[in-house]
Amino acid sequence: MKKFISILILLFICFTGYSQIEIIKSEETIVINNKKYYVHKVELGQTLYSICKAYNVPQKEVAKTNNLHSFSINAGQILNIPFVNNNENNFPEFYSHKVIQGETLFSLAKKYEVSINDIIKHNPEARYGIKTDQILKILNINKENPDNKNNQIYYYTVEKGNTLFSISQKFGISIDKIISLNPETENGIKIGQVLKIPKSGSNISEIIVVNNDSVNNQNNNYSHLYFEDENITPCNKFEYDKTMTFNIVLMLPLFLNRNIYYLGNYKEDKDQMFYKNTQRFIEIYEGILIALNKLKSQGLSLNLSVYDTENDGKKVKDIMDELNYPEIDLIIGPVYSGNIKIASHYAKKHHINLISPLSQNKDLIYDNPFVFQVVPSNEMRIKKTSDMYIGLRDTSILIIHNGTENENKLIEVYKTKLLDSLSINNRATELSLKTVNFSTGGDNSVEDALTAGTDNIIIIPSDDEVFVTQVIDKLYALKEDYQIRLVGSPRWENFQNININHLKSMSFHYISPIFINYHEHSVKVFITEYRAIYETEPSKHAFQGFDIMYYFVNALRKYGRHFQFCLLSSDTLSNKKGIVYDFDFIRTNKNGGFENNGTFFLEYDENFQLKQVNIKKELEKKKK
C-alpha cells in the first residue's frame, strides 16, 4: 500500500508538445436577441482555445454562449461566436509586461483588471508559475469589454432556480432595469446566461455598547497535561544522538494512478493536467522533500513513509491498522477533516503526535492532546483581529453583513472575542460595536453608522462576491468624508468584479496564516532550490510543505517524540519562524490539542504586492 511518488515528480516536468491547426474565421453570421454572432463549424483537430484565439474572444464567453459544460468540443459541432468589431477604438489589444521580483499572477490580474485565467490563456506557460524578467501578454480590458472601463457594471451568471424577480431582489434593482441592460431577457432567462447588473445596495444598522463591568473575566491558563510512556524519555530531558533514526509517516490524497494517467495524456491546453485539485498536495510533497534533504544534510537520519489516502476513509483506516506504532515518531496528515478524525483516534490511542496540515476545523483538536492544527481556525483569526483593535482610542468598529445564517454566527463569535479581548486589556473600559444589515436597510444606513473624525474599522464577514462588491462601492463613495480601514477575507483576491484600487484606498487588509516575503533571504534560497529541482516556480503549498516538515522534525531533534510538552510560546526552536509560517502553538484546553496562533496582518502596497502591517501601531502612532 505504501507508495513513493518519485515517478510522479519526473512526469510533473515532462510535457508533450502539439501543433496548432490554422483557424479560418467564418463568413456566416447570425443575429440573436439583437446580438451578432459568427457561426463556426468545428473542424477535426480544432480546440476551443485555438478557435477563441482566432476570433479574439475569451473561452469562457464562448462556453457560456453555447452552454458548454467544459472547454471540450467535437468535430462537426456548431458554435455561435460573439462578434467583435476590432475597429471600435484605438486601444492596443495587448500590453507587454516584464515580470519583476515578487509579482504574482494575482497582483498582475488586479493591476491590469483582468482574470488570472485571461493571463494564462494568452501565456500558457504561466500556468506553472511566472519568473522574474519573463515577458507576458496582458489583454487590454478596455478594448475587449468597454463596460468595465467605468466599473459600474458587473456580470452575473444565471443559476438554477433564478428568475428575473429573484435576481432583481438579490441585487436590489428593478426587473425593467435588468431587461434594459439585457434585452434578450425579455423572453426569459436560462441557466448559464451572463447578465449585466448595475452596482447598487441597501442596508440597516443596530448599535451595541459593551462596558467592562459586564464582562465575565476568565483566565484560561491550563496546566500542562503530562504523562510518560514506558521507555520514553520526557522532552525536557531528551538529548539527540546521531545514531537515532526518526520514523515519519506522511499521508496525502495524491491519487497517484489517476495523476500519472493525466500527466501522461496531457498534450494541449484543453487537457487536464492534474486530477481534481490534487496539484496542491503534490506541491506540498515537493516542499517536504526539500526540507528532508536539508535535514539529512545536517546529519539527521530519517525514514519517511508516504501513503496515498485517495481521500478514502476506509483506506485511511487500513493504513492506520498496518502501522507499527512503537517505531513511529510523527504522523503528518491526512488533510480532510473526516480522515483526520479517523487517524487522530489511532494517534491518541498510541500516543503519537499527528500534524493536521491544512484543516481549520477546531473540533478535531478539542479532546485530543496529540493533534497539532497548523492553520488557525476562523475563531482564532477573529480573536487575533479583536486583539488588534481593542484598546485603541477614537476608534469605531463596524460589522457590515448580509443577514445570512453563517454571517450571524460569525458576528456572535466577533462579539465574544471582542469581550474576551476587552476583559484582559487594561486600557479598554468601553467598546462601541455597530452592526449593519446591508441587505434589508435603507441606502443611507452605512453612512449613518460611520463616525466622522475617527477611524472606522469596517469588518465584512462574507465571501459573497456580489454582496462584498456592493458594500465596497458604497464605502468608496463615502471615503472622502470618513476615515475607513477595511478588514476582509483573502478569498476576495479571486473576485472578478472587485476594484482593487477601491480596496487600496480604504487600507484593505486581512489576516492570514502565511506570508511569503519575497525580499527575505530564506524565501530567495528556497525559490532557487525549488527551481533547480522542479524547473518551475513554487506555489504557497510548496512553502507550506517545507515549513511543516522542517519545524516538526526540528522539534523531534530537540525534544523527542513528546515534544508537545515543551513547545511553549517562549520556545527557542531556531525555525519557530518558518519561511512562511510563524509557529506559535497553544493548547486549546486541558484535554485538547494544539492550535497555531501565528498569523499575519497583510495589505497591498502601491505595486499590488502584499506586505505585513501592524495596524495597532500605525493607528496609535497617527493619534499621537
Secondary structure, 3 states (H helix, E strand, C coil): CECCCHHHHHHHCCCCCCCCCCCCCCCCEEEECCEEEEEEECCCCCCHHHHHHHHCCCHHHHHHHCCCCCCCCCCCCEEEEECCCCCCCCCCCEEEEECCCCCCHHHHHHHHCCCHHHHHHHCHHHHHCCCCCCEEEEECHHHHCHHHHHCCEEEEECCCCCCHHHHHHHHCCCHHHHHHHCHHHHHCCCCCCEEEEECCCCCEEEEEEEEHHHCCCCCCCCCCCCCCCCCCCCHHHCCCCCCCEEEEEEEECCCHHHHHHHHHCCCCCCCCCCCCCCHHHHHHHHHHHHHHHHHHHCCCEEEEEEEECCCCHHHHHHHHHHCCHHHCCEEECCCCHHHHHHHHHHHHHHCCCEEECCCCCHHHHCCCCCEEECCCCHHHHHHHHHHHHCCCCCEEEEEEECCCHHHHHHHHHHHHHHHHHHHCCCCCCEEEEEEEECCCCCCCHHHHHCCCCCEEEEECCCCCHHHHHHHHHHHHHHCCCCEEEEECCHHHHHCCCCCHHHHHHCCCEEEECCCCCCCCHHHHHHHHHHHHHHCCCCCHHHHHHHHHHHHHHHHHHHHCCCHHHCCCCCCCCCCCECCCCECCEEECCCCCCEEECCCEEEEECCCCCEEECCHHHHHHHHHC
